[in-house]
């Protein structure tokens, strides 16, 4: 199982777009293949310091996959 972490913050338009892309891509995969978690930089000072200027950020198993804009095709390929 892959863990996909979306790092975002409230009222972030690009975060909303990234969330939609993640949802669409995950919906096309077999159930149970990807665990999705979302973390806000406003809830964690360490996350804020690391990612504040790059949100939204997508991590796959803790490794940076994308920031600012999430490509559905690239995400789908990485999860295949």
N, C-alpha and C positions, 0 to 999 in steps of 0.2 A: 504494500500500500504506500502511496505517495502522500506526503503532507504538503498541501499548498497553503501558504500563509499570505494573506492580503494585508498589507500594512497601509492604513489610511487615516483619515480624520473626518469628523463630522463636517457637513457643508462643503465638501470638496467635489466639484463637478467631475474632475478626472477620476476620482475614486469611485464615483457612481458608475461611470462608464466602464472602468476596470472590473467592478463587481458584476456588471451585466455580462461582460465578456467571459468572466470566470464561470458564471452560472450557465451560460449557453454551452460552453465547451464541456463542462462537467456533465451536463444533462445528456450529452452524446456518448458518454463513456459507461462501461458496465458499472453497476452499483457496487459500492464498496472499494472501488479502485483508488479513489482519492478522498482524503480527509481534508476538509476546508476549514480553516480558522481565520478569523479576522481580528486584527489588533489595531488599536488606535494609538497614534503617537502622543495623544493627549493624556493617555492613561499610564504611560511608561516613559520616564525621563531618558532612559538609555536608548529606547527606540527613537525618541524625539531627536536626540543628539546625533544618532546615526543616519536617520532617514528624512528629517524635516524638509529638506530641499528637493527630495526625489519622489515624494509620494504622488500617486500610489506606487507601492513596491510589491512585487510578487516574488516570493521565495518558494522554491521547490526543495523539500527536505532540507531547509535551512540555507540553501544556496541561492544567490540572486539569479532570478530568471529575467525580470524586466522591471523597469521603473518608468514613470510618467505615462507611457502609453503601452497597452498590452495588446499584442497581435493575436487574434484568435488562431490563426494558422500556426504560428510559432508555438503557442501554448499547447495546441492540440498535438503537434509533432513531439513536443517534449514529454507529454503525458502518454504517448502511444508506446 
